[in-house]
Amino acid sequence: MSSAAPWASEYRASGTPLAGHTGAVNGVAICAGGGGLLASCSADGTVRLYDLPAPTHDGTGAAPTLRHELKGHTDSVSGVAFADGGTRLASAGRDGAVRVWDAASGKCTHTIAGKGESGHDGKVCAVAFAPPGSSGASAGGQESSVVLASAGADKTVRIWRLDGSGGGGGYTCTHTLRGHKGCVRAVAFDPAPADDKVLSLVTGGDDKSMRRWEVPLAAAAAAAAPAAKGASGHSVTVRQTAVLDGHSNFVWGVAFASPAALAVAAAAAAAAPAAAVVVEGAAAQSKKKQKKKAAAAPKGPFRLASASRDRTARLWDEATGRTAVVLKGHKASVRAVAFSPVDARVALTASDDKTLKWWDTTTGACTQTLRCKGGMLWGAALDPRDGANGNLALACGKDRALLLARRRSGAKKGAAGAAGEAGEALPKKQPRRKKRPAEVDPAVAAAAAAAAAAAVAEEEEAGSEDEPAAKRQKKKKVKNTSVARARARAEAEAEAAAAAAAEAERAAAAEKTGVQGLDKAGLPADPWAAIKAMSKGLGGGSDGSDSSDDSSGGDSRPSDSESDSEMDANV
């Protein structure tokens, strides 16, 4: 990749990725505080931390520069997340460990590993930091303590309180959340819970469900030794407040919209409330039914989204716990979903079908699709500093690279290549105009029709290689039947010709011998007539006169009263 050319433009033109990892890139994160940090985690067991320059007005800019390569995991790293402000980040590994890193120095400050209360029993799939201030008034009065959640294959979610601000490495497992019936693959904290005295989070996993949890801040800040244990693992005050069902397969990711993005979306919805709801089939409904359906439809903006292996992403109505909008369009598993940090009406999804899709969350419509030339996409994020459009996307996946692409609103097709490949906005379809049929010479039309008929007949005779096997077999059977019928007709005609020839031969023999009426075998059909003819030819007079019996006009054949001996004498 040339260092002089903008790397985002190069990606749009040639698909050149940002290399560095030696294994598949499992996840990405951009610092939510706008500090210009980019983190990626990979199957090669490393986390790479980049400085991400601010995008320019046209979406281009200098390539990210590597700040630290964080090593410490002994297996694939499944997920990565920033603490607010970008001072630290956490990583989740298949080695069963959660590691917390200092973003400035690149040092590992906390390693959470082991079984039972010391860590997860199996691989860790995802991590998330709680919003600022969620640690509450800690027992020691430490303002620097933070709350971290981790989700694992042991079907649990664990809440950790990290103590100290340097390399102290102290941590406490305050709660273990149990309820999922399979591997927990996603976790996200609510950035603005309804009750500011609780810590609210949502998890999703292989049991196809999402679960909402509430942990009182006092309990999250309490000491590790609990007074009693309940279903949640430590404190009976932890509540599972809702189970969100709707997906038909694994839940790969969950995401909340930020309060700032929600405020922008809410203001837009208030300014144009009619545009926030789309009623399907409105043209075919009465006005009364249309109004009733519009009134019953869930109202945005929506704060919670999920991505699933069932090829869909969903927006949820938190008041009812039901699906509000289904985002359909991907042809394979949807691995990640993210809201725009500047406008909750925009969401981004990444899929195994190698596409990024932008969505209008108020209508569920896909506004743009970007097809990547690499492998399957497993992670996605939007740069919060691209406030003008919220269109600068970061994606990662199986091809071991990071992809940075910008969506341009309103761009015409062909301005930077095909719209699907380059990520440009698709133009609106223009209505087709009816063309006036041109005048054609009848002789030319007849010749063309004859040629077309001949071509069709020839193709039917030869058969097409592109046809399905069943159709070709059927044609072959019909052809064989036609051949058999033609052969039968030819055999019948041959038999008829042979019979005619035999008849002609008999007629010739009869004319030669003077005996008429020969049968098929060439013998006289009437023996007495034959005897008479033969007697004429052998014993009769030259004048052709007949015997006395003939002169009298009698018949030479014996009567029925004659004996057999007399018949033999006459012969």
N, C-alpha and C positions, 0 to 999 in steps of 0.2 A: 504494500500500500504506500502510495506516495505521501510524504509528510506535508507537501505543499497544498495538496487538494483537500477540501473539506471532507472528513470521513463520512459524514451523513450523506453527502451527495454521492460519494463513491459507492456507498451501500445501495442507494436507489438505482444507480446505473449498472453496477456489476455484481452486487450481492456479496462484496468482500466483507468478511466479518472481522471482529476484533479478537485475535487469537491470544493464547497464553496458557489456558488450561490444557492438560493432556488427557482429560477424561470428559465425559458428558457434563454439562453445566446444569445443575439441578434447580438452582434458584438464584434470583437477583433481588436487590433492594436498593432504593435511592433514598438518601437521607431526607426524611420528611420535613426537617427544619430548614431546608433550602441551603444547606452548607456545601453543596456541590460534591457529595461523596457517593460513590457507587461501590457496592459490594457484590461479589458473586461467589457461589460455593459449587464444588465440583466433586465428581466421583473419584478424582485423583487425590482426595483427602486434604485439599487446601482451600483456603479462602483468600481471594484477592481483593484488595482494597484500592480503589482508584480515586484520583481527583478528577471530577467531571466539570469541565469548563462550562460556563453559562452559554446557552444557545443564543445565537444571533437572531436578528429579526426574520431572516429567511430560513432559520432552522439549522444552519450549518455552524461550524465552529471547529476548534482544534480537537484532536483526538484525546481521549482520556489518558492520563499518565498514571502508571502504577506507583502507588505509595508504599504498600506493604504486601508481601505474600505471607499469609499467616499459616504456619504449620504446627501441627500438634495432634490432630485426629489421626487415628490409625486405620480408618476406613472411610468410605464415601461420606461426604457432608451433604445432608438432606435439605437444610434450610438455613437462612440467615436473616437477621433483623437488626435494625438500628434502634438505639434508645433515642428519645426525642432530643434534638440538638446535635446528634452525631458524635457525642463524646465517646461512646462505646458501642460495640455491637456484639451480638451473641450468635453462636452457630450450633446446629444440632447434627449429631453424627450417628451413623450406623454402628459405631463402636460403643454406643450406649452413653456417650458423654455429651454434656452441654458445656461449651467453653465461652467465656466472656473475654473480650479483647479491648484493650485501650486503643482508640482510633489514632491517637497522636503518635504513640510510640510503637504500636504493633505488638505489644506484649500481652500475654495471656494473664489476666488478673484473677480469674476464677475457673476452676475445673470441677464440674459437678458430675461425678461418676460413681458407680457402685449400684448395689441393689437395695431394695427396701427403702428406708427413709433417706438413704444417701444418694439415691438416684433411680433411674428407670431400670426395669428388668428386661432389657432388650434394646433395640434400636430406637433412637429419638428422631421423630419425623419433622417436627416444626417447633419454632420458638417465637415468642412475641413479648415485647416490653409493654408494661402498663403505662397509661398516660402520665404526664408529670403530676406530682402531688398525690399519686395513688398509694404511696407507701404509708401515709398517715403519720401520726406522731409516734415515732418508734420509741421503744422502751428506753433506749439510751439517749434519746434526743438527737439522733444522727440525721441530719438533713440530707446526707448524701446517699442514703439507702434507697434502692430501687426494687421494684417488683417485676419478676420475670415469670412467664408461664412456659411450660414445655409439654409437648404431646408425644406419646410413644406407642410402640407396638404392643406394650403390655396392657392396653385398653384404658390407660389412666392419663389424666392431666395433672401436672404438679405445679403448685405455686411456690415460688422461691423468693426469699428476701435476701438480697445481696448486701452485705455489710461492708462499710469502709469505702474509701474512694481511691486508694492506691493499690498496692499489690497485696493487701491483707488477705484476700481470698476467702473471707468468711461468708458463709451462706446458711440459710435456714429453710427447710421445707415446711411451710406453714400449713399447707393443705394438699390433700390428694383427692382428686375428683374422680369418682367411679360412677359409671352408668352406661358407657358405650359397651357394645357387645363385640367389638372388633377393634382393629388397629385404629388409633386416632391420628389422622393425617394433617389436620389443620386447626389452628387456634388464632383468635383475634380478640383484642380488648375493645370494648365499646369506648370511643373517645369522649362521649358525652352521655353518661347514663342518666336515666330519669331521676334517680336518687343519688345525690352526690356523696352519700355516706356509704355506698357499697361499691365494690369492684365488680364490674359486669364483663363477662366474656362469653364468646360463642365458640363451640368446637364442632368438628365434623370428621367422619371416619368411614370405615369399611362397612358399617352396619346401615349405610344409606341415610343416616339421620344426622341432624344438627341439634345441638343441645345448648341451651342458655343457662348460665350459672351466675349466681350472685354471692359474693363474699364480702361481708362487712369489713370496712377499712380497719376497724379496731382489731378484728381477728387477723387481718393480714399483717398488722404491725405487731402482733403479740409475740411473745417468746415461743420458742420451738416446743417446749413441753406443754401438751394440751391437758386440760382438766378432764375431758371425756372424749371418746371416739364414737363416731357415727358412720353412716354410709359414705360420707365424704372422705373419711380417712382420719381427720383430726377433730374439727369442730362441728358440732351439730348445727351451728348457725349457718353453715353453707347450704344454699338451696339450689336445686335444679328447677328453674322456673318454667321451662318450656322445652318441648321436643318438637322440632320442625321436621315434618315428613313431607316428601314430595319427589325427591330424586329416586330413581330406580336402580342406581348403582353407586359405587364409591363416591364419597365427597372428597375432592382433592384440595379444594381451597375455599376459604371464607374471607370476606373483607367488609370493613365499615367505611362509610364516607366520612370525611372530616367535617367538623362543624362549619368551617368557612365555606366549604364546597356546598354544604346543605343550605346555607344562607343564600348563596347565589342562586341555587336551583329554586328555592322557595320564593325568592323575589321574582324570578322569571315566571313561575307558575301563577303568582298573584296577578302579574301584569297581563297574562294571557291564559286564563283558566281553561278555556275551551280547548286549547292545544295540548293540555296535559293528559287528555284521555282520548283514546281512539276506540270507536265502537265498530266491531266487525259486522259487516253486512248491514250497515245503517240504511243503505239505499233501499233494501228490501223490507224494511220494517216500518211500521207506522210511527208517527211522531211520539205517540204515547209510550210505545214499547221502547223506543230509542231513549227517551228521557229516563225511563225506569231503569234501563240497563246502565246508562251513564251514571245515574245516581248510586247504583249498587257497585259500580266498578271501583277498585281501590284507588285512592288518590296518592299521588306522589308529592314531593320527592321521596324516594326510598333510600334507606341508609344501609341496608344489609344485603349482601350478594353472596352467592355460592357458585362453585364450579364443580362439575361432576363427570364421571366416566360415562354417564348416559348421553353424552354429546350436547348437553345443554348447560346454560348458566341460569340462575333464577334470582329474581329480586323478591324480597319478602316483605309482607305486611306484618310488622311486629305487633300491631294491636290485636290481630286475630291469629297470628302464628301460621298463616297460610301463604301460599305462593301468590304474589301480586302480578308478576310479569315473568314469562318464560322467554329466554333469549335463545332462539333456535336458528341454526344455520351451519354450525360446524358438522363435519362429516366423520369426526373421530372424537375421542375423549377430550374434554376441556380441562386443562391442567391448572389454569390460573385465571383469576379475575381481579380487577383493580378498578376503583373509582378514580376519576380525574381529581387531583388534589385541589383544583380551582373551581370545579363545577360538577356537582353530583348528577347532572343530567347526562354526563358522558361516562361510559365505562369501557374497559378494554379486556379482552379475553385472548388467551393463547391456547392452542390446541395441537394435538398429535397430527392433525391434518396439514400441518406446516403453515398455518395462517394466523394472523392477528386480525381481530375484528373489533371495530369501534361500534358502540351501540348508543342509541338514544334511550335512556332508561325510563323516560315518561311514556314511550309508545312501544318499546321492545323492538324497534326497527334497527336493522344493521345499516349503519350509515357508510361504512367503508370496510373493505377487505384488503389486507396486504398479504400477498403470497410470497413466502420466503423460499429461497432456492436451496436451503440447507436441509437439516433433518427436522424431526418433530420438535415442537416448542413446548417447554416445560415450565417456563416462568415468564412474567411480564410485569412491568412497572411503568408509570408515567412520571416525567420530570415535573416537580411542582413549580419550578421557576419559569416554565413556559406558560406564563399566566395569560398571554394574549389568546392562545388557542387551546392549550392543554393537549397538544397533539404530538409531543416528542416522546416516543415510546422506546423502551428498552426490553429486549427479549433474549431468552437463552434457550438452549435445548441440547439435543442429542449430538449435534455436530461439533461440540466442544468450543463453541464460539459465542461471543456476545454480539447482538445485532442492535444497532441504533437506527431507527427509522422515524421519519416525520410525515405525518398526514397533513396535506394541504387542502384546505377547504376551498371549494369552488374552482379547482383547477380543471382545465379541459383535458379530455382524453387525448393522449398522444403528446402532451407537452413534455413529458419526461419518460416516454416509453409507454407500454401498456399500463392501464390504470391498475389492474390487479397486481402486476409485478412491482410497479414503482410506488404504489401506495398513494396514487393521486385520487382526487375525488371523482366519482363517476358522473358523467354528464346525464342530464335528464333525457329520457327517450322522447324523440319528436314523433308526432302522429304521422302515420303513413299517408301519403297522398295517392289517390287512385289515378293510375296511368291510363290515358286514352289509347285504346287499341289501334295499332297502325294498320293501314290498308295493305293487303297481301294479294299478289297476283294469283288467281285460281289455279293456273297451270303449275305455278311454283308450289302452291300449297298441296296440290294433288301429288306432285312428285315427292315432296317431303313426307307426306303421309304414307306413300308406297314404300319409300326407303325405311321409314320407321317401322312399318309392318314387317318388312323383310328382316330388319335387325331383330325385332322381337321374336320372329319365327326362328331365326338362326340361334338366338340366345336360348330359346326354349329347347331347341334341338340339342345344342351342345351342353346346356346346363351351366349354371353360374357357380364359380368356386366360393363366392362369398355367401351363398345360401346356407342355411342350417342343414345339418346332416339329415334330419327327418324329412325336410322338404325335398332334398335331393333324392332320398330313397323313394319317396312317394312318386316323384317324377319318373324315376327309373322303373318303378312297378307299372305305371301307366304306359310307359314306352314299351315295356316287355309285352304287355297285354295287346297293344296295337300291333306289334310285330307278329304275335301268335295269330291274331285275327287275319292279318294279311296273308300269312302262310297258309291258313285254312282255306281262304278264298282262292289262293293259287292252286292248291291241291284239288279243290272242287272243280275249278276251271279245267285243270289237266284231265281229270276223270271225264268231264263232259266232252272234252276234245277227243279222248280215246274212244268213248262210246260213239261219237259221230264218225270217227275213222272206221270203226268196226262195222257200223251200219253201211257205210259207203262200200266197204269190202264185200259185204254180203250182197249188196245190190249188184255189184259187178259180177259176182259168182253166179247169181241168179240169171243175169242177162246172158252169161256165157253158156250155161247149161240149159237154159230155157225153163228152168224150174223157178217158179215165183213163190214168194212167201217163205223164205228160209228163216229159221229161228236164230238166236244168238250164237249157237254152236255151229251154224252153217248147215243144219239139217232141214229137210222139208217140214214145214209146219203141217202140210196136208199130204200124207204119203200117197193116197190114191191119185191125186192130181199129178204127183211126181211120176207115178207109174205110167199114167196116160201120156205124159209128155215124153217120157223115155221111149215108150212103144211107138210113138209117132216118129221119133228120131231114128229108131232102129228098124222097125218092121213095116212101116206105113208106105203107101205108094208115093211115086214121085209127084203125082199131081196133088198130093196132100189129101187124097180122099181118105176117109176113116173107114172103120169096120162097119159091118151091117148094123151093129148096135149104135154106132155113132151117127150113121145116116138116118136112122130112125129118130135121131134126137135123143136116144136114151143115154143113160149114164153108164159108163163102163165099170163103175164100182159095184161090187156085189151087193145084193140086198141083205137085209138083216137075217133072212132065212137061209142064206148060203152057209155051207159048212166051212170049217177052217181048211179042209183039204182043197176045196175049190179055190179058196183065196190063195193057197200056196201054189196051185197050178197056174193061176193067172200071173203070179209074180215070176 
